[in-house]
């Protein structure tokens, strides 16, 4: 039975997501075509080409629709932990907006870009990259800032999502209470903070609790989000 499903913005990201689930002992499969989907594993993922698409929603929505037919608790749109996107190419905000237009979101879309074990952290909705002993704000991290196609011109992910058309985007602090989480109900999306693995795991528990009330819960995030969901589904630490 499928418990978690995901559509990744590229093949490399898809393998990262699947690895996070497998680390926790969950069974999983990765396909590149909806025709090959099945419900024999705990986790099923589709690798797409959305990251390089000028219209990523047209790529992601059919994948989400096909995955929803498997009745998972959660469907994740797997994106890069450096939030690699722009309004013109691989727009994450456009995917969020499309999920709402299609009636799939049914509430705010949680967005977790952080992946602390890779040095990607979010604080007050601003995203940071750690390389060695140095920590860079995303818009001052040369590989992201100077990217020829999707330059990171802003570290505040709320601003990035708004520029990409996501709609009203809120902020969820690290280690949020249930009241903090519910307070985001009026948002189209919210950016979740995380700096530690404990932050990741705590958010995973809140997300699964939310999924029980609006299955499937549609969310967006890096391999950190995959880890959050995997840890909440299991009791065995990797």
FIRO-243786 format. One record per residue (C-alpha): x, y, z; residue in three letters. Coordinates in Angstrom, 2 decimals. Layout:
# FIRO-243786
u X v Y w Z type ala;
...
# end
This chain:
# FIRO-243786
u 0.00 v 0.00 w 0.00 type unk;
u 1.34 v 3.43 w -0.94 type unk;
u 1.83 v 5.66 w 2.10 type unk;
u 3.91 v 8.46 w 0.58 type unk;
u 4.20 v 9.53 w -3.06 type unk;
u 6.42 v 12.12 w -4.66 type unk;
u 7.06 v 13.82 w -7.98 type unk;
u 10.61 v 15.13 w -8.30 type unk;
u 11.71 v 18.05 w -10.45 type unk;
u 14.54 v 15.96 w -11.92 type unk;
u 15.97 v 12.45 w -11.78 type unk;
u 18.82 v 13.23 w -9.38 type unk;
u 16.39 v 14.77 w -6.92 type unk;
u 14.14 v 11.76 w -7.22 type unk;
u 16.94 v 9.42 w -6.19 type unk;
u 17.72 v 11.63 w -3.18 type unk;
u 14.08 v 11.50 w -2.05 type unk;
u 13.83 v 7.75 w -2.48 type unk;
u 17.09 v 7.24 w -0.57 type unk;
u 15.73 v 9.19 w 2.41 type unk;
u 12.74 v 6.87 w 2.65 type unk;
u 14.83 v 3.74 w 2.16 type unk;
u 17.16 v 4.83 w 4.98 type unk;
u 14.24 v 4.41 w 7.36 type unk;
u 13.43 v 0.93 w 6.12 type unk;
u 10.49 v 1.85 w 3.90 type unk;
u 10.08 v 0.02 w 0.61 type unk;
u 10.06 v 2.19 w -2.48 type unk;
u 10.15 v 2.44 w -6.25 type unk;
u 11.04 v 5.15 w -8.73 type unk;
u 9.51 v 5.44 w -12.20 type unk;
u 9.76 v 7.90 w -15.06 type unk;
u 6.28 v 7.39 w -16.52 type unk;
u 2.87 v 7.34 w -14.83 type unk;
u 2.06 v 4.19 w -16.80 type unk;
u 4.48 v 2.31 w -14.53 type unk;
u 2.97 v 3.42 w -11.20 type unk;
u 1.93 v 0.72 w -8.73 type unk;
u 0.88 v 0.41 w -5.09 type unk;
u 3.15 v -2.44 w -4.00 type unk;
u 5.56 v -0.28 w -1.98 type unk;
u 5.38 v 2.12 w 0.94 type unk;
u 6.74 v 4.90 w -1.27 type unk;
u 6.47 v 5.57 w -5.01 type unk;
u 8.10 v 8.42 w -6.90 type unk;
u 8.09 v 9.88 w -10.39 type unk;
u 11.13 v 11.64 w -11.83 type unk;
u 10.06 v 14.56 w -14.04 type unk;
u 11.78 v 17.30 w -16.04 type unk;
u 9.97 v 20.14 w -14.24 type unk;
u 13.15 v 21.89 w -13.08 type unk;
u 14.10 v 22.84 w -16.63 type unk;
u 10.57 v 23.51 w -17.86 type unk;
u 9.14 v 26.93 w -18.66 type unk;
u 5.76 v 25.52 w -17.57 type unk;
u 6.52 v 23.13 w -14.69 type unk;
u 2.89 v 22.96 w -13.57 type unk;
u 1.99 v 21.24 w -16.84 type unk;
u 4.56 v 18.57 w -15.96 type unk;
u 3.83 v 18.21 w -12.25 type unk;
u 0.02 v 18.29 w -12.17 type unk;
u -0.47 v 15.14 w -14.27 type unk;
u 2.03 v 13.37 w -12.02 type unk;
u 0.21 v 14.51 w -8.87 type unk;
u -3.13 v 13.44 w -10.32 type unk;
u -1.81 v 9.97 w -11.11 type unk;
u -0.17 v 9.66 w -7.70 type unk;
u -3.34 v 10.79 w -5.90 type unk;
u -5.16 v 7.82 w -7.43 type unk;
u -2.95 v 5.59 w -5.25 type unk;
u -4.45 v 7.30 w -2.16 type unk;
u -1.21 v 8.11 w -0.30 type unk;
u -1.21 v 10.14 w 2.90 type unk;
u 1.15 v 12.72 w 1.41 type unk;
u 2.32 v 13.77 w -2.05 type unk;
u 5.62 v 15.66 w -2.09 type unk;
u 6.88 v 17.84 w -4.90 type unk;
u 10.61 v 17.20 w -4.46 type unk;
u 12.77 v 20.24 w -5.22 type unk;
u 16.43 v 21.09 w -4.77 type unk;
u 17.69 v 22.11 w -1.31 type unk;
u 19.05 v 25.30 w -2.92 type unk;
u 15.53 v 26.09 w -4.19 type unk;
u 16.78 v 26.08 w -7.78 type unk;
u 13.99 v 27.89 w -9.66 type unk;
u 12.93 v 31.19 w -11.19 type unk;
u 9.71 v 32.72 w -12.53 type unk;
u 10.84 v 31.75 w -16.04 type unk;
u 12.26 v 28.26 w -15.42 type unk;
u 11.20 v 25.53 w -13.01 type unk;
u 8.95 v 27.89 w -11.04 type unk;
u 8.08 v 26.32 w -7.69 type unk;
u 5.52 v 29.04 w -7.00 type unk;
u 3.73 v 28.22 w -10.25 type unk;
u 3.36 v 24.61 w -9.11 type unk;
u 1.92 v 25.73 w -5.75 type unk;
u -0.59 v 27.97 w -7.53 type unk;
u -1.54 v 25.16 w -9.92 type unk;
u -2.19 v 22.76 w -7.04 type unk;
u -4.65 v 25.26 w -5.61 type unk;
u -6.35 v 25.91 w -8.95 type unk;
u -6.76 v 22.17 w -9.47 type unk;
u -8.33 v 21.79 w -6.02 type unk;
u -5.61 v 19.40 w -4.90 type unk;
u -4.03 v 21.49 w -2.14 type unk;
u -7.18 v 21.96 w 0.00 type unk;
u -5.29 v 24.21 w 2.41 type unk;
u -1.84 v 25.77 w 2.72 type unk;
u 1.04 v 23.97 w 1.01 type unk;
u 3.93 v 23.34 w 3.44 type unk;
u 7.34 v 24.20 w 1.95 type unk;
u 10.51 v 22.81 w 3.56 type unk;
u 13.69 v 23.58 w 1.63 type unk;
u 16.03 v 22.85 w 4.54 type unk;
u 18.19 v 19.75 w 4.57 type unk;
u 20.52 v 20.25 w 7.55 type unk;
u 22.70 v 17.20 w 6.92 type unk;
u 23.69 v 18.82 w 3.60 type unk;
u 24.23 v 22.23 w 5.22 type unk;
u 20.97 v 23.71 w 3.91 type unk;
u 19.04 v 25.53 w 6.65 type unk;
u 16.16 v 27.99 w 6.85 type unk;
u 15.68 v 30.57 w 9.60 type unk;
u 12.96 v 33.25 w 9.64 type unk;
u 12.15 v 31.94 w 6.13 type unk;
u 15.63 v 32.94 w 4.91 type unk;
u 17.65 v 30.13 w 3.37 type unk;
u 21.33 v 29.47 w 4.08 type unk;
u 24.03 v 27.18 w 2.69 type unk;
u 26.94 v 25.88 w 4.76 type unk;
u 30.16 v 24.95 w 2.95 type unk;
u 32.93 v 23.82 w 5.28 type unk;
u 33.21 v 26.38 w 8.08 type unk;
u 31.42 v 29.10 w 6.12 type unk;
u 27.70 v 29.86 w 6.07 type unk;
u 26.28 v 31.83 w 3.15 type unk;
u 22.90 v 33.41 w 2.76 type unk;
u 21.46 v 31.84 w -0.39 type unk;
u 21.63 v 35.03 w -2.44 type unk;
u 25.32 v 35.42 w -1.46 type unk;
u 26.30 v 31.82 w -2.19 type unk;
u 28.20 v 32.10 w -5.52 type unk;
u 26.94 v 28.90 w -7.22 type unk;
u 23.33 v 29.91 w -6.51 type unk;
u 23.72 v 33.68 w -6.93 type unk;
u 25.58 v 33.34 w -10.22 type unk;
u 23.56 v 30.49 w -11.72 type unk;
u 23.13 v 31.27 w -15.44 type unk;
u 19.49 v 30.13 w -15.63 type unk;
u 18.00 v 30.35 w -12.13 type unk;
u 20.05 v 32.92 w -10.18 type unk;
u 19.17 v 33.24 w -6.50 type unk;
u 18.46 v 36.94 w -6.16 type unk;
u 16.65 v 36.64 w -2.82 type unk;
u 17.21 v 34.47 w 0.28 type unk;
u 13.74 v 34.97 w 1.79 type unk;
u 11.83 v 32.05 w 0.32 type unk;
u 8.51 v 33.79 w 0.94 type unk;
u 9.60 v 36.51 w -1.46 type unk;
u 10.87 v 33.94 w -3.98 type unk;
u 7.55 v 32.09 w -3.94 type unk;
u 5.55 v 35.31 w -4.21 type unk;
u 7.64 v 36.39 w -7.21 type unk;
u 6.82 v 33.04 w -8.79 type unk;
u 3.08 v 33.47 w -8.28 type unk;
u 2.43 v 31.17 w -5.32 type unk;
u 0.08 v 33.59 w -3.61 type unk;
u 0.12 v 34.55 w 0.06 type unk;
u 3.06 v 32.77 w 1.67 type unk;
u 3.56 v 32.60 w 5.43 type unk;
u 6.29 v 31.44 w 7.78 type unk;
u 6.38 v 28.59 w 10.28 type unk;
u 9.06 v 28.78 w 13.01 type unk;
u 11.24 v 25.84 w 13.94 type unk;
u 9.75 v 23.50 w 16.57 type unk;
u 6.24 v 24.89 w 15.99 type unk;
u 3.32 v 24.18 w 18.26 type unk;
u 0.06 v 22.85 w 16.88 type unk;
u -1.34 v 26.37 w 17.28 type unk;
u 1.55 v 27.79 w 15.23 type unk;
u 0.77 v 25.27 w 12.51 type unk;
u -2.97 v 25.96 w 12.51 type unk;
u -2.32 v 29.71 w 12.35 type unk;
u -1.09 v 29.24 w 8.78 type unk;
u -4.51 v 28.02 w 7.62 type unk;
u -5.19 v 31.17 w 5.59 type unk;
u -1.99 v 30.99 w 3.56 type unk;
u -1.57 v 29.58 w 0.08 type unk;
u 1.77 v 28.19 w 1.28 type unk;
u 4.14 v 28.57 w 4.20 type unk;
u 7.91 v 28.27 w 4.50 type unk;
u 9.02 v 26.10 w 7.42 type unk;
u 12.22 v 26.83 w 9.32 type unk;
u 14.67 v 24.05 w 10.18 type unk;
u 18.28 v 24.11 w 11.30 type unk;
u 18.62 v 20.74 w 13.04 type unk;
u 17.48 v 17.19 w 12.46 type unk;
u 15.19 v 17.56 w 15.47 type unk;
u 13.43 v 20.43 w 13.68 type unk;
u 13.00 v 18.21 w 10.61 type unk;
u 11.56 v 15.30 w 12.56 type unk;
u 9.19 v 17.47 w 14.58 type unk;
u 7.76 v 18.99 w 11.43 type unk;
u 7.29 v 15.53 w 9.96 type unk;
u 5.04 v 14.56 w 12.86 type unk;
u 2.91 v 17.67 w 12.37 type unk;
u 2.62 v 17.04 w 8.65 type unk;
u 1.43 v 13.47 w 9.10 type unk;
u -1.14 v 14.62 w 11.65 type unk;
u -2.37 v 17.19 w 9.12 type unk;
u -2.43 v 14.55 w 6.39 type unk;
u -4.97 v 12.58 w 8.41 type unk;
u -7.43 v 15.46 w 7.97 type unk;
u -6.85 v 16.29 w 4.28 type unk;
u -5.47 v 13.24 w 2.53 type unk;
u -3.45 v 13.54 w 0.42 type unk;
u -1.49 v 16.41 w 1.92 type unk;
u 0.33 v 18.23 w -0.89 type unk;
u 3.69 v 19.64 w 0.14 type unk;
u 6.91 v 20.92 w -1.40 type unk;
u 10.44 v 20.34 w -0.27 type unk;
u 13.94 v 18.98 w -0.47 type unk;
u 15.29 v 15.65 w 0.69 type unk;
u 14.91 v 17.16 w 4.16 type unk;
u 11.15 v 16.95 w 3.73 type unk;
u 11.44 v 13.35 w 2.56 type unk;
u 13.46 v 12.63 w 5.70 type unk;
u 10.86 v 14.39 w 7.86 type unk;
u 8.05 v 12.26 w 6.46 type unk;
u 10.06 v 9.04 w 6.64 type unk;
u 10.99 v 9.62 w 10.27 type unk;
u 7.38 v 10.32 w 11.20 type unk;
u 6.24 v 7.08 w 9.57 type unk;
u 8.77 v 4.90 w 11.34 type unk;
u 10.43 v 4.53 w 14.71 type unk;
u 13.79 v 3.26 w 13.50 type unk;
u 16.47 v 6.00 w 13.20 type unk;
u 18.85 v 5.62 w 10.23 type unk;
# end
